[in-house]
Amino acid sequence: MTFQEFMTACDGVVSAKIGLGVYDLPDAAWRDYYEDEMSPEGACECAVIDYWIDEMPSLEDVWFN
Protein backbone atom coordinates (compact mmCIF):
# COMPACT_ATOMS: atom_id res chain seq x y z
CA MET A 1 0.00 0.00 0.00
CA THR A 2 1.36 3.42 -0.91
CA PHE A 3 1.23 6.29 1.54
CA GLN A 4 -1.54 7.92 -0.49
CA GLU A 5 -3.58 4.70 -0.40
CA PHE A 6 -2.99 4.52 3.35
CA MET A 7 -4.22 8.09 3.80
CA THR A 8 -7.29 7.40 1.67
CA ALA A 9 -8.07 4.35 3.80
CA CYS A 10 -7.55 6.33 7.03
CA ASP A 11 -9.82 9.07 5.73
CA GLY A 12 -12.49 6.45 5.07
CA VAL A 13 -12.17 4.97 8.56
CA VAL A 14 -12.47 8.37 10.24
CA SER A 15 -15.32 9.48 7.98
CA ALA A 16 -17.30 6.33 8.71
CA LYS A 17 -16.85 6.77 12.47
CA ILE A 18 -17.39 10.50 12.97
CA GLY A 19 -18.49 12.02 9.68
CA LEU A 20 -15.33 14.10 9.26
CA GLY A 21 -12.20 13.25 7.34
CA VAL A 22 -8.60 13.23 8.49
CA TYR A 23 -8.04 16.55 6.72
CA ASP A 24 -10.80 18.16 8.80
CA LEU A 25 -9.04 17.33 12.08
CA PRO A 26 -5.75 18.42 13.67
CA ASP A 27 -2.61 16.93 12.18
CA ALA A 28 -1.44 13.53 13.34
CA ALA A 29 1.74 11.53 12.70
CA TRP A 30 0.36 9.76 9.64
CA ARG A 31 3.75 9.17 8.02
CA ASP A 32 5.07 7.62 11.24
CA TYR A 33 2.04 5.35 11.50
CA TYR A 34 2.50 4.34 7.87
CA GLU A 35 6.22 3.66 8.29
CA ASP A 36 5.45 1.60 11.41
CA GLU A 37 3.24 -0.54 9.12
CA MET A 38 0.10 0.12 11.14
CA SER A 39 -3.26 -0.72 9.66
CA PRO A 40 -5.43 2.29 8.76
CA GLU A 41 -7.77 1.34 11.62
CA GLY A 42 -4.90 1.16 14.11
CA ALA A 43 -3.42 4.42 12.88
CA CYS A 44 -6.75 6.19 13.27
CA GLU A 45 -7.16 4.88 16.80
CA CYS A 46 -3.67 6.14 17.62
CA ALA A 47 -4.51 9.54 16.13
CA VAL A 48 -7.57 9.72 18.37
CA ILE A 49 -5.55 8.89 21.47
CA ASP A 50 -2.34 10.77 20.60
CA TYR A 51 -3.71 13.93 18.99
CA TRP A 52 -7.45 14.47 18.94
CA ILE A 53 -8.89 13.42 22.30
CA ASP A 54 -7.29 16.33 24.20
CA GLU A 55 -8.84 18.85 21.83
CA MET A 56 -12.16 17.03 21.46
CA PRO A 57 -12.92 15.05 24.65
CA SER A 58 -16.34 13.97 23.38
CA LEU A 59 -14.60 12.09 20.57
CA GLU A 60 -13.71 9.34 23.02
CA ASP A 61 -17.37 8.42 23.47
CA VAL A 62 -18.04 8.44 19.75
CA TRP A 63 -14.92 6.55 18.74
CA PHE A 64 -14.81 3.84 21.38
CA ASN A 65 -18.54 3.07 21.61
C-alpha positions as CSV (number, residue, x, y, z in Angstrom):
1,M,0.0,0.0,0.0
2,T,1.4,3.4,-0.9
3,F,1.2,6.3,1.5
4,Q,-1.5,7.9,-0.5
5,E,-3.6,4.7,-0.4
6,F,-3.0,4.5,3.3
7,M,-4.2,8.1,3.8
8,T,-7.3,7.4,1.7
9,A,-8.1,4.4,3.8
10,C,-7.6,6.3,7.0
11,D,-9.8,9.1,5.7
12,G,-12.5,6.4,5.1
13,V,-12.2,5.0,8.6
14,V,-12.5,8.4,10.2
15,S,-15.3,9.5,8.0
16,A,-17.3,6.3,8.7
17,K,-16.8,6.8,12.5
18,I,-17.4,10.5,13.0
19,G,-18.5,12.0,9.7
20,L,-15.3,14.1,9.3
21,G,-12.2,13.2,7.3
22,V,-8.6,13.2,8.5
23,Y,-8.0,16.6,6.7
24,D,-10.8,18.2,8.8
25,L,-9.0,17.3,12.1
26,P,-5.8,18.4,13.7
27,D,-2.6,16.9,12.2
28,A,-1.4,13.5,13.3
29,A,1.7,11.5,12.7
30,W,0.4,9.8,9.6
31,R,3.7,9.2,8.0
32,D,5.1,7.6,11.2
33,Y,2.0,5.4,11.5
34,Y,2.5,4.3,7.9
35,E,6.2,3.7,8.3
36,D,5.4,1.6,11.4
37,E,3.2,-0.5,9.1
38,M,0.1,0.1,11.1
39,S,-3.3,-0.7,9.7
40,P,-5.4,2.3,8.8
41,E,-7.8,1.3,11.6
42,G,-4.9,1.2,14.1
43,A,-3.4,4.4,12.9
44,C,-6.8,6.2,13.3
45,E,-7.2,4.9,16.8
46,C,-3.7,6.1,17.6
47,A,-4.5,9.5,16.1
48,V,-7.6,9.7,18.4
49,I,-5.5,8.9,21.5
50,D,-2.3,10.8,20.6
51,Y,-3.7,13.9,19.0
52,W,-7.5,14.5,18.9
53,I,-8.9,13.4,22.3
54,D,-7.3,16.3,24.2
55,E,-8.8,18.9,21.8
56,M,-12.2,17.0,21.5
57,P,-12.9,15.1,24.6
58,S,-16.3,14.0,23.4
59,L,-14.6,12.1,20.6
60,E,-13.7,9.3,23.0
61,D,-17.4,8.4,23.5
62,V,-18.0,8.4,19.7
63,W,-14.9,6.6,18.7
64,F,-14.8,3.8,21.4
65,N,-18.5,3.1,21.6
